[in-house]
Amino acid sequence: MNKDCDNFRAIAMGSGISLVLAASYSFFADPYSEELKNAASWSGFYALLSREATSFLYLSWLLIYAVAHILAFFFFHYARWLIIAALLIQLFFAVVSGVFVSTPIENVLWAIQYTVHPFFVGMAFFSPGVRDAFNGDALQVSKRALYAQAQRNILQGPGDGS
């Protein structure tokens, strides 16, 4: 693999870890104070769908997005399209879910995830080495890496043998 693929794997892992932390924080957090419980009760206000439907939509998005991260780490071709599906579900979810209330720590975790995510999507679709790896052209990726290494060796010249 080449350096782009290694960088992409690191970004995919960072994006996936931040996704898991952000999504699971509320399940493992300390019990909320009364003020936070009161504020959180506003979640879903003005929603176009019922709370059950938005919960199902959120869990569906979370599952698709997590699976896309795992598959992308191993360069499965369909991972890129799962990423697009997750983005479309997220856009729809934002329109129909109403007000979203979260704690400051949750906001920080989601901000980290939203900061890393554009790099994840950008490299998956626009980086030539990563795109070749997703298209199953691992041999082409390896050839490019070997060619680049040979060029570096030629430019450096013969070593001292150590």
N, C-alpha and C positions, 0 to 999 in steps of 0.2 A: 504494500500500500504506500501511498505517497503522503507527504506532509499535510496536504489538504484533507485527506481522509482521516488522518490522525486528529487534526484540529476539529473536524466535524464530529468525530466521536466524542471528543472532550466537551464540545458545545451541546451535543445531544444528551450526554450524561448530566451536565450542569442544568440544562433545561428540564430534564426529567426529574432530577432530584428536587429542584425548586418547585416543580409542579406538585410532587408528592407532599412536600412540606407545607405548601400553601393550602392544598386541598384537605389535608388531614389535620391541620392545626386545630380547627374547631372541635374535632372529635377527641383530641387528647389534651386540650387546654384546661387550665384550672377552671373551677366553676365561676361563671360570670357573676359580677356584682349585680345588684338590683338595677343600677343605672344602665349597665350594658344589656341586661335582659329587656329592659323597657325599650332601649334603642333598637335592639335586634328584632323586637316584635313588629317594627315597621318594615322589615324585609318582606318583599312581595306586594307592598302597597301599590295600587294601580296596575297590577299584573293583568295581562290579557288572558292568561291561562290560570287554571287552578293551581294550588300549591303542590298537589300530587303530580300534575303534569309538568310543572317546572322542575320539580325534584327529579322526575324521570329523565327529563331533557338534560339536566345538569349531570346526572350520573352517566347517561349515555355519552355525553360529550367527554366526561372525564375518562371513561373506559376507552373510547376511541383514541383520545389524545395520548393516554398512557401507552396503549398498544402501539401507536405510531412511533413513539419514542423508542420503545424496545426494538421494533422491527427496523427502524432507521439506524440504530446503532450497529446492526448486522447487515445493513445495506440491502434489505429486501425491497424489491421493486415497488410493491403496493404500499409501502410506508409513506411515500410522498403523497399518494392520493388520499390516504387516511389523514394526513396532515391537513390537506385541503378540505376534506369532509369535516374535520373537527373545527376548522376556521369558520366554515359556513354555518355549522350548528351553533357555534359561539355567537356569531352575528345575529342569528335568529333568536337565540336565547336572550341576548341583550335587549332586543326589541320587545319581547313578550313577558319578561320576568318581573318587571316593575322595579321598585326601589331595592337596592342591595345595601345592606348594612354589615360592616365588619369591624373588627378591632384594629387598632393601629398596627399590631404585630402582623396580623393577616394582610393588611395593606402593604406592609414592607415586603412580605414574602411574595405576594402577587406582583408587586413592582419589579422584584428581581426576576421573576419568571417572564414578565412582559418585556423586560429589557433584553434578556437572552434570546427570546423566541424569534425576533426578526433575523438574527444571525443564523439560527437553526433552519428557518425556512429559506433564507437567501442562499445559504450554501447548498441545501438539498436540491434546489432548482437551478442555480446559476453558476456554481463552481464546476469547471470542466472535469476535474479529477473525481469529485464526489458524484457528479452526474453520471460519469462512466461507470463508477462502482455501482450505482443504483440500477443502471441499465444492464448490469450483469457482465460488463466488459472488464472484468478484473484483470485479464491478461493484458489489455491495452493499458490499464493503470500501472501494472507492474513493468511493462515495457518502458513507459514514460519515466518511471522512477529509476530504472536501470540506465536509461539513456542519460538522464540528468546526472547520475552518479559517475558515469563514464566521462561526461564532459568535465565535471569537476576534477576528476583524476588527471585528465589530459592537461587542463589548465594549470594544475598545481605542479605538474612535472614529476620526475622521479624523486622519491623520498630518499632518506638516508639509510633505509633498510631496517630501521628499528621499529 
